[in-house]
Structure formats: C-alpha cells, structure tokens
Amino acid sequence: MAKDLTSQILEGMKHPDLIRNIGVAAHIDHGKTTFSDNLLAGAGMISQDLAGKQRALDFDEEEAQRGITIYSANVSMMHRVQEKDYLINLIDTPGHVDFGGEVTRAMRAVDGVIVLACAVEGTMPQTETVLRQALKERVKPILFINKVDRLIKELQLTPQQMQERFVKIIQNVNKLIRTYAPEEYKEKWQVSVQDGSVCFGSAYQNWALSIGMMKAKNLGFKDVYSYYEKDDPIGLRKAMPLHEAVLDTVVTHLPSPRNSQVYRIPKLWQGDKESPAGKSLMESNSDGPLVFVVTKVIIDPQAGEIAYGRVFSGTLKKGMEVNLVNANTKSRTQQIVLAKGGSRLVVDSVPAGNIAGIVGMKAAQAGETITTDSSIEGFEAISHLFEPVVSKAIEAKNPKDLPKLIDVLRNLEKEDPTLKVTINQETGENIIAGLGELHLEIKEHLITRDKGIDIVTSDPIVVYRESVSKLSPKLMGKSPNKHNHLFVSVEPMDDKLFEAINSGDIPEG
C-alpha cells in the first residue's frame, strides 16, 4: 500500500458518511476473486495487467494451489465520485459451500454486498445461500452479472437473447430477495437495470456497464459487440473500466455505516436503543463507548491471536482496557491493525464504521462483543446456516506430538467456529467435524504443513438426517402401564416458523 494511499485511507476512516463496507459473494467459480482483483487494480493497488491473474486476495498457499478462495480477505481502497473521496472496505468471501461459515461471519462486518452471478450458469444453489446469509444480517445487495464475454464469444448470442438471459437472472435474484429479505425490504431492495443496481461485464477482461455509465459515456451493448468484432479487449477495458462502473454503483446504492446501523442495530443488538450506548450505536458515533464485534479470529505465529471485526461505536485505540461480554473477562488491546489481504497495517486508532483487527485478544471468538462499557449487552450470536455433517477421527502419528496436536485443534476451532472438535482425554480419541470433506482436508493440510505434525485420520463419517415431506398418518403409542394412549402425527414445519427458530426470533404463542 503506497504511503499516500495509506494517508488517504486513514483520513477516510474519519468520515462515516463516505465509507462503504462491502462484501463480494457468489457461487463457486463465478469470478469473485478475479472481480476483486480488478477493483484493486482500478484503485491503483495492483498492476492493471495482472488483474484477474494475480488473485491478490487469495494469499494462502492452499488457495493458490487449488485456485479457490478458502478464507475471507479484507482490503481497503479509495474511490472518487463527484469530487468526493470514498473509502471502500472490501471483503472477498469464499464460494465453496464447505467454507460458508466465512461468508456468514463476513456479513456481520459489512453493510452491502455485491452478489455475482455467472451470465452462463445463472443463479446457482450457493448464490441463494450467500444472498440468504447477507439478508439475514440486513446487508443490502446489488447484482453484478459476470462472464458476459462468454455469451458473446462462446455462445454467440444476439443482443435480444442476451437481454432475455439477463432478465431471467435478475428475476431469480429478486425472487430470492423477496423470500429472504426482512419484510420492510422485500420490495425496497429489489435490484433492477433501470435504477442502476445491476451491472454487467467481464471480470476476466476487466470491463463493465451500468445504466449510469451508459448515460454518462453514451455507451451500450452495441459498443461492446463492436469492440469484440475488432478483437480489441484493451480498448473495451479503457472505454468501460470495471472498477468505475461497479464502485460508482456501490457508492450510489449501498449504505454508509451511519445509514445502515439505523436499521441493522435493532436486529443485531437487543439493548436499550434510547440509552447513551444505544444512541451511539444507532448513529455510528466515534465519540461514544467502544463497541467492537469480532467476526474472525486468526492465530498468527508471531503476533498471536488477532480478532478482526467491525467497530460499531466509539474509537478503537491501542492500549485500551476492554470488556469481553461473552467471555466475561477483561483484556487490553496490544495493537490495532488494518488488513491488507495477507498482510497488516499497524495504526493508532480506528473510529466507528470501520473494519479492523485487535492483537492480543486471547479470549475472543467470532461473535464476541468487545466494549469499554461493562453495562452494554452483547450483540446477537452469529448463527451459521449449516452444521457440521462430516467427521473424522484424528490422531498424531507420533505419540509425543499428541499435546501439540490438541493445542492446534483447539486453535483451529477458535479460528473457524464451523469446525467442531471433540477431545477425549481418557481414550485419546479426537474427532473433527466440518461442513464437508474439503473443509476437513484443508484443516488436515494446515496441521501438517504449518504445524509440522504428522497425523493419521479415519475415513469420513457422514451424518444423514431425514425430513418430513407431508402429513403422516396418525400413530398410536401406549404408556408403560397401558392405561394411556398417545396419538401422534407429523407434518412439515411452516417456513416462517422454521426461519424464526433458526434466527432465535420465536414469536409468542
């Protein structure tokens, strides 16, 4: 990060109205990380020629080898719109269902999300999942239809056929928004080409169009076809730069922390909204009591535990004595950092409305509320849509490594709450359970590669659960003394009741 850009970011953090905290989410292989590369290139943070190839936010060795995103990654950039400089805090999230927990936790930190949909495949199962996760956290979506170049070059669709395909994708996304958005936003958050909340383009070739760009530059899909006929991708990229279309749309359609916390806080925090702390939270006030919510914990070999999350109120500073509400303990902030993909920038303080990390929070876990006011209630727990369904027994090949393995397993569970670890001190049997085989495989590689522990694992065991599809016949059971007859039938649970139970918001009666 260049020095002048660092200075701009530090200055931008002080102006919550000019901040946009956003996530990028999609089905696997729909182009999120290539898309994020192009936004970074547009902000001058990586080479334009490397955008789409560098995968700047896939900084882990496993991500590079497998060509998939495994961990959510944060980065900050600046974007100028109408003579104002906006700070964009971006989180790139995984698309593979096995790492859906990373998406869930990232959504607590952001206020808006760019949902990518492949123009060829359309909306897919994980598109629905990530959108559902975002809407559950009251995160507003916009839509980017990616890989439009494939419709033109490979499928050779006419403009009319392309339009029909776009309409279908937009309709499917809006149907999902109507299904999962809070009642008051089912219609308000619908995406459309006409209001500019939908963009089209190719992350791979670094171009995009929105209705705003079409009007401002007098461009359209005829021009896109013209550039392809001339085989001039560089000219197309210069005429319709992806970062310009997308980040203009982000600034216009996604909320600032000050706007979003007005409707997010009543859902995420059950404390008194009229109290000084409540008012500070609703206003994203940097002068109020500190309220920081942890969304991700990583354990760095040098720095130890680093708790990343969102400052919802107050100003996070080095050396503060803070309360960890869930852990019911006190601690002191050793160092404050901003994430830059795989590296960190040490800063003195971070005001409300920004995403940051705290070094030295050993007791912190995802979902923890860290505050300077001991009377403040904790935020709602971060609830994941899926539970672990695949488990393996794991043991150290060398018995002397057993204590080290147990410490590593406990740290992995702290870093990834969707990984469940069961340690039986008496039998020496350790069980790890995750969202899928790939999820567990990545954890096994971490233990071997980073910790140097040779391990032996069992074959995976998959938990299957049956469900009810229709009303059953009435069945009779008898009490042990045969005097009482019990009649039971089962039927599918109402969708609204299921959602309420999942969210912990069970209606009275």
C-alpha positions in Angstrom: 0.0 0.0 0.0 1.6 3.3 -1.1 2.2 5.9 1.6 -0.1 8.5 0.0 -2.9 5.8 -0.3 -2.3 4.9 3.4 -2.8 8.5 4.3 -5.9 8.7 2.3 -7.3 5.6 4.0 -6.5 6.9 7.5 -8.2 10.2 6.6 -11.2 8.4 5.0 -11.8 6.4 8.2 -12.9 9.5 10.0 -15.9 10.2 7.7 -18.6 7.6 8.2 -20.9 9.1 5.6 -18.1 8.5 3.0 -17.4 4.9 4.0 -18.8 1.8 2.2 -18.3 -1.6 3.9 -19.0 -4.2 1.3 -18.6 -8.0 0.6 -18.3 -9.9 -2.6 -20.2 -13.1 -2.6 -21.2 -15.7 -5.2 -21.4 -19.4 -6.2 -18.0 -21.1 -6.6 -16.2 -20.2 -9.8 -18.5 -17.3 -10.7 -15.4 -15.0 -10.6 -15.3 -13.2 -7.2 -11.6 -13.1 -6.7 -10.9 -12.1 -10.3 -13.5 -9.4 -9.9 -11.9 -8.2 -6.7 -8.5 -8.1 -8.4 -10.0 -5.6 -10.9 -11.3 -3.4 -8.2 -7.9 -3.3 -6.6 -6.3 -2.6 -10.0 -8.7 0.3 -10.5 -7.7 1.7 -7.2 -4.0 1.5 -8.2 -3.1 -1.2 -5.7 -2.0 -3.8 -8.2 -1.0 -3.8 -11.8 -3.8 -3.5 -14.4 -2.1 -6.2 -16.5 -2.1 -8.6 -13.5 -5.7 -8.0 -12.6 -7.6 -11.3 -12.9 -4.3 -13.3 -12.8 -2.7 -12.2 -9.5 -5.6 -13.3 -7.2 -4.3 -10.7 -4.7 -6.8 -11.7 -2.0 -6.1 -15.4 -2.3 -2.9 -15.2 -0.2 -2.9 -18.7 1.4 -0.8 -21.4 -0.2 -3.8 -23.8 -0.4 -5.8 -21.1 -2.2 -3.1 -20.6 -4.7 -2.7 -24.4 -5.4 -6.4 -25.1 -5.6 -7.5 -22.0 -7.4 -10.3 -21.4 -5.0 -11.0 -18.9 -2.2 -10.9 -20.6 1.3 -10.7 -17.6 3.6 -12.4 -14.2 3.6 -9.9 -11.4 3.0 -10.2 -7.7 3.8 -8.7 -4.8 1.9 -9.3 -1.0 1.8 -9.3 1.3 -1.2 -10.3 4.8 -2.2 -12.7 5.8 -5.0 -13.6 9.3 -6.1 -17.2 10.1 -7.1 -18.4 13.7 -7.9 -15.3 15.3 -6.3 -15.7 13.2 -3.1 -13.2 10.5 -1.9 -15.0 7.4 -0.6 -13.3 4.7 1.5 -14.3 1.2 0.3 -13.6 -1.6 2.8 -13.9 -4.8 0.8 -14.2 -8.4 2.0 -13.8 -11.1 -0.7 -15.5 -14.3 0.5 -15.4 -18.0 -0.5 -17.9 -19.5 -2.9 -17.5 -23.2 -2.0 -20.3 -24.4 0.4 -17.7 -26.0 2.7 -16.4 -22.5 3.6 -19.9 -20.9 4.0 -19.0 -20.0 7.6 -16.5 -17.5 6.3 -19.4 -15.8 4.4 -21.7 -15.8 7.4 -19.1 -14.1 9.6 -18.1 -11.6 7.0 -21.7 -10.4 6.6 -21.8 -9.2 10.2 -19.0 -6.7 9.3 -20.4 -5.2 6.1 -23.4 -3.1 5.2 -23.7 -4.0 1.5 -22.9 -7.0 -0.7 -22.1 -7.4 -4.4 -23.7 -10.6 -5.5 -22.0 -12.1 -8.6 -24.0 -14.3 -10.9 -22.4 -16.1 -14.0 -24.1 -15.0 -17.2 -23.9 -18.6 -18.5 -24.9 -20.6 -15.4 -27.2 -18.0 -13.9 -28.2 -18.2 -10.2 -27.0 -21.4 -8.5 -27.5 -23.0 -5.1 -24.7 -21.1 -3.4 -26.0 -17.9 -4.9 -29.1 -18.5 -2.9 -27.1 -19.4 0.2 -24.9 -16.3 0.2 -27.8 -14.0 -0.5 -29.8 -15.6 2.3 -26.8 -15.1 4.7 -26.5 -11.4 3.7 -30.2 -10.7 4.1 -30.3 -12.4 7.4 -27.8 -9.8 8.6 -29.7 -7.0 7.0 -27.0 -6.4 4.4 -28.2 -4.7 1.2 -27.4 -6.4 -2.1 -26.6 -5.2 -5.6 -26.0 -7.6 -8.6 -23.1 -8.0 -11.0 -23.7 -10.3 -13.9 -20.3 -11.7 -14.8 -18.7 -13.5 -17.7 -20.8 -11.7 -20.4 -17.9 -12.2 -22.7 -18.7 -15.9 -22.9 -22.2 -15.1 -24.1 -20.8 -13.1 -27.0 -17.7 -15.2 -27.9 -18.6 -18.8 -27.0 -22.4 -18.9 -27.2 -22.6 -16.2 -29.8 -26.0 -14.9 -28.5 -27.7 -12.0 -30.2 -28.4 -8.9 -28.1 -32.0 -10.0 -27.8 -31.0 -13.4 -26.5 -28.6 -11.8 -24.0 -31.3 -9.5 -22.7 -33.6 -12.4 -22.1 -30.9 -14.2 -20.2 -30.2 -11.1 -18.1 -33.9 -10.6 -17.3 -34.2 -14.2 -16.1 -31.1 -13.9 -13.8 -32.4 -10.6 -12.4 -35.9 -12.1 -11.8 -34.4 -15.1 -10.0 -32.3 -12.8 -7.7 -35.3 -10.7 -6.9 -37.3 -13.7 -6.1 -34.7 -14.7 -3.6 -34.7 -11.2 -2.1 -38.5 -11.4 -1.7 -38.1 -14.7 0.0 -35.3 -13.9 2.5 -35.2 -10.1 3.0 -36.8 -8.6 6.1 -40.5 -7.7 5.5 -39.9 -4.0 5.0 -37.1 -4.5 2.4 -38.6 -7.3 0.3 -39.6 -4.7 -2.4 -37.3 -1.8 -1.4 -34.2 -3.9 -2.0 -35.2 -5.3 -5.4 -32.4 -4.9 -8.0 -33.0 -3.5 -11.5 -31.2 -2.3 -14.5 -33.3 0.9 -14.6 -32.2 2.2 -11.2 -28.6 1.2 -11.7 -28.3 -1.5 -9.0 -27.4 -4.1 -11.7 -24.1 -4.1 -13.6 -23.0 -6.4 -16.5 -19.5 -7.2 -17.6 -16.5 -9.5 -17.6 -14.1 -9.6 -14.6 -11.7 -11.7 -16.7 -11.5 -8.9 -19.3 -12.0 -6.1 -16.9 -14.9 -4.2 -18.3 -18.4 -3.4 -17.0 -21.5 -1.5 -17.9 -24.2 0.1 -15.7 -27.1 2.4 -16.6 -25.1 5.2 -15.1 -22.1 4.6 -17.3 -24.3 4.1 -20.3 -25.8 7.6 -19.8 -22.6 9.3 -18.8 -20.5 8.0 -21.6 -23.2 7.3 -24.2 -22.3 3.7 -24.5 -24.3 0.5 -24.8 -24.1 -3.2 -25.7 -23.7 -2.3 -29.4 -20.3 -0.8 -28.5 -19.4 -3.9 -26.6 -20.1 -6.0 -29.7 -18.1 -3.6 -31.8 -15.0 -4.0 -29.6 -15.3 -7.8 -29.8 -15.7 -7.6 -33.6 -12.5 -5.6 -33.7 -10.9 -8.1 -31.2 -9.9 -5.1 -29.1 -10.2 -6.1 -25.4 -7.8 -3.4 -24.3 -9.9 -0.7 -25.9 -13.0 -2.2 -24.3 -11.4 -2.2 -20.9 -10.4 1.5 -21.3 -13.8 2.6 -22.6 -15.8 0.7 -19.8 -13.4 0.1 -16.8 -15.0 -2.4 -14.4 -14.0 -0.6 -11.2 -15.6 2.6 -12.3 -19.0 1.1 -13.1 -19.0 -1.1 -10.0 -17.7 1.3 -7.4 -19.9 4.1 -8.7 -22.8 1.7 -8.2 -21.5 0.8 -4.7 -21.3 4.4 -3.6 -24.8 5.2 -5.1 -26.8 2.2 -4.0 -25.1 0.7 -0.9 -25.4 2.4 2.5 -22.8 4.1 4.7 -22.3 2.8 8.2 -24.3 5.7 9.6 -27.3 4.9 7.4 -27.2 1.1 7.8 -26.8 1.0 11.5 -30.2 2.7 11.9 -31.9 -0.5 10.7 -29.2 -3.1 11.4 -28.7 -2.4 15.1 -32.3 -3.1 16.2 -31.9 -6.6 14.6 -28.4 -7.3 15.8 -28.5 -5.8 19.3 -31.3 -6.2 21.9 -30.1 -3.5 24.3 -31.9 -0.2 25.1 -31.8 1.9 21.9 -32.5 5.1 24.0 -29.5 4.6 26.3 -26.3 6.6 25.5 -24.7 3.4 24.2 -27.8 2.6 22.1 -27.9 6.1 20.6 -24.2 5.9 19.8 -24.7 2.5 18.1 -27.6 3.8 16.0 -25.6 6.8 14.9 -22.2 5.1 14.4 -20.8 7.7 16.8 -17.0 7.6 17.1 -17.2 9.6 20.3 -19.4 7.1 22.2 -18.4 4.0 24.1 -16.4 1.4 22.2 -18.5 -1.5 20.8 -16.5 -3.8 18.6 -17.9 -7.1 17.3 -15.5 -9.9 16.4 -16.2 -11.7 13.1 -13.0 -13.6 12.5 -10.1 -14.8 14.7 -6.7 -15.7 13.2 -3.7 -17.0 15.1 -0.5 -15.6 13.7 2.8 -17.3 14.5 4.4 -14.0 15.6 1.5 -11.8 16.8 -0.7 -14.5 18.3 -4.5 -14.1 18.3 -5.8 -11.3 16.1 -9.5 -10.6 16.4 -10.9 -8.9 13.2 -14.3 -7.3 13.2 -16.4 -4.1 13.0 -16.3 -1.0 15.1 -20.0 -0.2 15.6 -19.5 2.6 18.1 -16.6 4.6 19.7 -13.0 4.6 18.7 -10.7 1.5 18.9 -7.3 2.5 20.3 -4.1 0.8 21.3 -3.7 0.1 25.0 -7.4 0.3 25.9 -8.8 -1.8 28.7 -11.9 -3.5 27.4 -14.6 -6.0 28.5 -15.3 -9.2 26.5 -19.0 -9.6 27.1 -19.5 -13.3 26.2 -16.2 -14.4 27.8 -17.0 -12.3 30.9 -13.4 -11.1 31.2 -11.2 -8.1 30.8 -8.3 -7.6 28.4 -6.1 -4.9 26.9 -5.6 -4.1 23.3 -2.0 -4.6 22.4 -2.0 -3.4 18.8 -4.6 -2.2 16.3 -4.3 -3.3 12.6 -6.0 -2.9 9.3 -6.0 -5.9 6.9 -4.3 -5.7 3.5 -5.1 -9.1 2.1 -2.4 -11.3 3.6 -0.5 -8.5 5.4 -1.4 -5.9 8.0 -1.0 -2.2 8.6 -0.5 -1.1 12.2 -2.5 2.0 13.1 -3.0 4.0 16.3 -6.8 4.1 16.3 -9.9 3.2 14.2 -13.2 5.1 14.6 -16.8 3.7 14.3 -17.9 2.4 11.0 -14.7 0.7 10.0 -13.3 -2.8 9.9 -10.1 -3.5 12.0 -8.2 -6.1 14.0 -7.1 -6.2 17.6 -3.9 -8.0 18.5 -3.8 -9.8 21.9 -7.4 -10.8 22.4 -6.7 -14.4 23.6 -10.3 -15.0 24.9 -12.1 -13.6 21.9 -14.1 -15.8 19.5 -16.2 -15.0 16.5 -19.4 -13.2 17.7 -17.7 -11.7 20.8 -18.7 -8.2 21.7 -15.7 -6.1 23.0 -16.6 -2.8 24.8 -15.4 -0.2 27.2 -18.8 0.0 28.9 -19.3 -3.1 31.2 -23.1 -2.5 31.2 -23.5 -2.9 27.4 -25.3 -6.1 26.3 -23.6 -8.4 23.7 -24.6 -8.5 20.1 -26.7 -11.4 18.8 -24.7 -14.5 18.2 -23.6 -15.1 14.6 -25.7 -18.1 13.6 -24.5 -20.3 10.7 -26.9 -21.8 8.2 -25.3 -25.2 8.3 -24.0 -27.5 10.9 -21.0 -29.9 10.6 -22.1 -33.1 8.8 -18.8 -34.9 8.1 -16.5 -36.1 10.9 -13.2 -37.9 11.1 -11.1 -39.4 14.0 -7.7 -37.7 14.0 -4.5 -38.7 15.9 -0.8 -37.9 15.9 1.3 -40.5 14.2 4.0 -39.9 16.8 2.5 -40.1 20.4 4.9 -37.4 21.7 3.1 -34.9 19.3 -0.3 -35.5 21.0 -0.2 -32.5 23.4 0.8 -30.3 20.4 -2.0 -31.7 18.3 -4.6 -30.9 20.9 -3.4 -27.3 21.1 -3.5 -27.0 17.3 -7.1 -28.4 17.2 -8.3 -26.0 19.8 -6.8 -23.1 17.9 -8.3 -24.3 14.6 -11.8 -24.4 16.3 -11.2 -20.9 17.6 -10.4 -19.6 14.1 -13.2 -21.5 12.4 -16.4 -21.9 14.5 -17.9 -24.2 11.9 -15.2 -26.7 12.7 -16.2 -28.8 15.8 -13.5 -30.6 17.8 -14.2 -33.3 20.4 -11.2 -34.2 22.5 -11.4 -37.3 24.8 -8.6 -37.1 27.3 -9.3 -40.5 28.6 -9.3 -42.5 25.4 -7.0 -40.2 23.4 -9.5 -40.2 20.6 -10.0 -36.8 18.9 -12.9 -36.1 16.5 -13.0 -33.2 14.0 -16.3 -32.4 12.3 -16.8 -30.0 9.4 -19.1 -28.9 6.6 -17.7 -31.3 4.0 -14.7 -33.4 3.1 -12.9 -30.5 1.5 -13.3 -28.5 4.7 -11.7 -31.2 6.7 -9.0 -31.8 4.1 -7.9 -28.2 4.3 -7.6 -28.4 8.1 -5.6 -31.6 7.9 -3.1 -29.8 5.5 -2.8 -26.9 7.8 -1.9 -29.2 10.7 0.7 -31.0 8.6 2.1 -28.0 6.6 2.1 -25.2 9.2 2.4 -27.1 12.4 4.7 -29.9 11.2 2.6 -32.7 12.9 2.2 -36.0 11.1 -1.3 -37.2 11.6 -3.5 -40.2 10.9 -7.2 -39.8 10.1 -10.1 -42.2 9.8 -12.4 -42.5 6.8 -15.0 -39.7 6.8 -18.3 -40.4 8.5 -21.3 -38.6 7.1 -24.4 -37.7 9.2 -27.6 -38.1 7.3 -30.8 -36.6 8.5 -34.3 -37.5 7.4 -37.0 -34.9 7.0 -40.8 -34.7 6.7 -42.3 -34.1 3.3 -46.0 -34.4 4.0 -48.6 -35.1 6.8 -48.2 -38.6 8.2 -50.9 -41.0 9.3 -51.9 -40.8 12.9 -49.9 -43.3 15.0 -50.8 -44.6 18.5 -48.5 -45.3 21.4 -49.2 -46.6 24.9 -47.8 -45.6 28.2 -45.9 -48.4 30.2 -49.0 -49.2 32.2 -51.1 -49.4 29.1 -53.7 -47.0 30.6 -52.8 -44.0 28.4 -53.0 -43.9 24.6 -50.9 -41.3 22.8 -51.8 -40.3 19.2 -49.1 -38.6 17.2 -48.8 -37.3 13.6 -46.0 -35.2 12.0 -46.1 -32.6 9.2 -43.6 -30.2 7.7 -42.8 -27.1 9.7 -44.2 -23.8 8.4 -41.3 -21.9 6.6 -41.8 -18.7 8.7 -41.7 -20.7 12.0 -38.6 -22.5 10.8 -36.8 -19.2 9.9 -37.9 -17.8 13.3 -36.4 -20.7 15.2 -33.2 -20.6 13.2 -32.8 -16.9 13.9 -33.8 -17.3 17.6 -36.7 -14.9 17.0 -39.6 -17.2 18.1 -42.9 -15.5 18.0 -45.1 -15.6 21.2 -48.0 -18.0 21.2 
